[in-house]
């Protein structure tokens, strides 16, 4: 069984053109495989909500994040060892070649009102807040594989109100 981790990016403020969560692999042989990505609206104060557009993007080449805020992934088993050359952060400038977009989602940044139970509040519950799933139940579906000098980014292209938690579940192989 592969060593599994969750990188959690708590209460990141929305801004247009912002990296909300990123993982970089800079190791020449170790693979980081993205299994699942989820979002949670954590805005608690009233805001004039806007629709934010988030992309799950893959960058290649000379990838790095300048001026970003680091996070430390949590191991699913205490005997796991962290990836040797992984970087996990949000915000800052994204650098590299945009190789492709895996998913685009629209996100309501209103503060959630659970008692209202409107469609935009449903994004607060699993499984409705999972925006990328590599098909755990189907071994024929490949995860998003990060090789050396590759980065996955949850990137907010437009919209700037509210707070967002992002979680990225990944394995090291």
C-alpha positions as CSV (number, residue, x, y, z in Angstrom):
1,X,0.0,0.0,0.0
2,X,1.3,3.4,-0.9
3,X,2.2,6.0,1.7
4,X,-0.7,8.4,1.9
5,X,-0.9,12.1,3.0
6,X,-3.3,15.0,3.2
7,X,-2.1,18.5,2.6
8,X,-4.6,20.9,4.2
9,X,-4.7,24.6,3.3
10,X,-6.9,26.3,5.9
11,X,-8.9,29.6,5.5
12,X,-7.2,31.0,2.4
13,X,-8.8,34.3,1.3
14,X,-10.1,34.4,-2.3
15,X,-8.4,36.7,-4.8
16,X,-8.5,36.8,-8.5
17,X,-5.5,35.1,-10.1
18,X,-4.5,33.3,-6.8
19,X,-3.0,30.0,-6.0
20,X,-5.3,28.5,-3.4
21,X,-3.3,25.3,-2.9
22,X,-0.3,23.7,-4.7
23,X,2.0,20.7,-4.5
24,X,5.3,20.6,-6.3
25,X,7.5,17.5,-6.9
26,X,11.1,18.2,-7.5
27,X,12.5,14.7,-6.9
28,X,14.1,12.9,-9.9
29,X,12.6,9.5,-9.2
30,X,10.0,9.8,-6.5
31,X,6.4,10.1,-7.7
32,X,3.6,12.1,-6.0
33,X,0.2,10.9,-7.1
34,X,-2.8,13.2,-6.5
35,X,-5.8,11.0,-5.5
36,X,-8.4,13.5,-4.4
37,X,-9.0,17.2,-4.1
38,X,-11.8,18.8,-2.0
39,X,-12.9,22.3,-1.0
40,X,-14.7,23.6,2.1
41,X,-16.3,27.1,2.3
42,X,-15.1,28.4,5.7
43,X,-16.5,31.9,5.4
44,X,-18.4,32.6,8.7
45,X,-19.0,36.4,8.5
46,X,-21.6,37.8,6.1
47,X,-20.1,38.6,2.7
48,X,-21.5,39.7,-0.6
49,X,-20.8,36.4,-2.3
50,X,-19.6,36.1,-5.8
51,X,-19.1,33.1,-8.0
52,X,-15.4,32.1,-8.1
53,X,-13.9,30.1,-10.9
54,X,-11.3,27.6,-9.8
55,X,-9.2,25.5,-12.1
56,X,-7.2,22.3,-11.2
57,X,-4.1,23.0,-13.2
58,X,-0.9,21.1,-14.1
59,X,2.4,23.1,-14.5
60,X,5.7,21.7,-15.8
61,X,9.2,22.9,-16.5
62,X,10.9,25.2,-14.0
63,X,8.1,25.2,-11.4
64,X,8.1,27.2,-8.2
65,X,6.0,29.4,-6.0
66,X,7.4,32.8,-5.0
67,X,6.1,34.4,-1.8
68,X,3.9,31.5,-0.9
69,X,2.7,30.3,2.5
70,X,3.9,26.7,3.3
71,X,1.7,24.0,4.9
72,X,2.9,20.6,6.3
73,X,1.0,17.5,5.1
74,X,-0.4,15.1,7.6
75,X,0.6,11.4,7.3
76,X,-2.1,8.8,7.2
77,X,0.3,6.4,9.0
78,X,2.9,7.6,11.5
79,X,5.5,5.4,9.9
80,X,5.2,7.2,6.6
81,X,8.1,9.3,5.5
82,X,7.5,12.7,3.8
83,X,8.3,13.0,0.1
84,X,12.0,13.9,-0.3
85,X,11.5,17.0,-2.5
86,X,7.9,18.0,-2.2
87,X,6.7,21.5,-1.5
88,X,3.2,22.4,-0.3
89,X,1.9,26.0,-0.2
90,X,-0.7,28.5,-1.2
91,X,-0.6,32.2,-2.4
92,X,2.4,33.6,-4.1
93,X,3.3,33.7,-7.8
94,X,3.0,30.5,-9.8
95,X,5.9,29.9,-12.2
96,X,6.2,27.2,-14.8
97,X,4.5,26.2,-18.1
98,X,0.8,25.6,-17.9
99,X,0.5,22.0,-19.3
100,X,-3.2,21.7,-18.9
101,X,-6.4,22.1,-16.9
102,X,-8.0,19.0,-15.4
103,X,-11.1,20.5,-14.0
104,X,-12.9,23.9,-13.8
105,X,-15.5,24.5,-11.0
106,X,-17.6,27.4,-10.1
107,X,-17.8,28.1,-6.3
108,X,-20.2,30.3,-4.3
109,X,-18.2,32.3,-1.8
110,X,-21.2,33.3,0.3
111,X,-21.0,32.4,3.9
112,X,-22.8,29.0,4.3
113,X,-26.1,28.9,6.0
114,X,-26.6,25.2,6.7
115,X,-30.2,25.7,7.8
116,X,-31.0,27.3,4.4
117,X,-29.8,24.2,2.6
118,X,-29.7,25.9,-0.8
119,X,-27.6,24.4,-3.6
120,X,-24.5,26.5,-2.7
121,X,-24.6,25.2,0.9
122,X,-24.4,21.7,-0.4
123,X,-20.7,22.4,-1.2
124,X,-20.0,22.2,2.5
125,X,-20.6,18.4,2.6
126,X,-18.6,15.4,1.4
127,X,-19.0,14.1,-1.3
128,X,-20.3,17.3,-2.9
129,X,-17.2,19.3,-2.1
130,X,-14.8,16.9,-3.9
131,X,-13.7,18.5,-7.1
132,X,-11.2,15.9,-8.3
133,X,-11.3,12.1,-7.6
134,X,-8.9,9.7,-9.2
135,X,-11.3,6.8,-9.0
136,X,-10.3,5.0,-5.9
137,X,-12.9,2.3,-6.7
138,X,-11.5,1.7,-10.2
139,X,-7.9,0.5,-10.5
140,X,-8.0,1.3,-14.2
141,X,-8.2,5.1,-13.6
142,X,-4.8,6.7,-13.2
143,X,-4.3,9.4,-10.5
144,X,-2.7,12.7,-11.5
145,X,1.0,11.8,-11.4
146,X,3.6,14.5,-10.5
147,X,7.0,13.7,-11.8
148,X,10.1,15.8,-11.3
149,X,9.5,19.6,-11.9
150,X,5.7,19.2,-12.0
151,X,3.1,21.0,-9.9
152,X,-0.6,20.8,-9.4
153,X,-2.4,24.0,-8.4
154,X,-6.0,24.8,-7.4
155,X,-6.0,28.3,-9.0
156,X,-8.7,30.9,-8.5
157,X,-9.1,32.7,-11.8
158,X,-11.9,35.1,-11.0
159,X,-13.9,36.1,-7.9
160,X,-12.7,37.6,-4.7
161,X,-14.8,37.2,-1.6
162,X,-14.7,34.7,1.3
163,X,-12.4,32.0,2.7
164,X,-11.7,28.6,1.4
165,X,-10.2,25.4,2.9
166,X,-8.6,23.1,0.3
167,X,-7.4,19.5,0.9
168,X,-5.3,17.4,-1.4
169,X,-5.0,13.7,-0.7
170,X,-1.9,12.2,-2.3
171,X,0.4,9.2,-2.2
172,X,4.2,8.9,-2.5
173,X,5.6,6.1,-4.6
